[in-house]
Amino acid sequence: MSRSSLYREVGRGRLQVVKLGHLTRIRVEDLEAYVSALMAPPGEA
């Protein structure tokens, strides 16, 4: 693999990680609410 294509792959992977980071950062509150709802005993939700 040439150096330029290696850099391109690394850049693409980093972009995906950044996108995922933005998505997860936005969804942290939703995830916490979902987990707390799962952990709550039936009837308290």
Long-range contacts (C-beta under 8 A, 24 or more apart in sequence): none
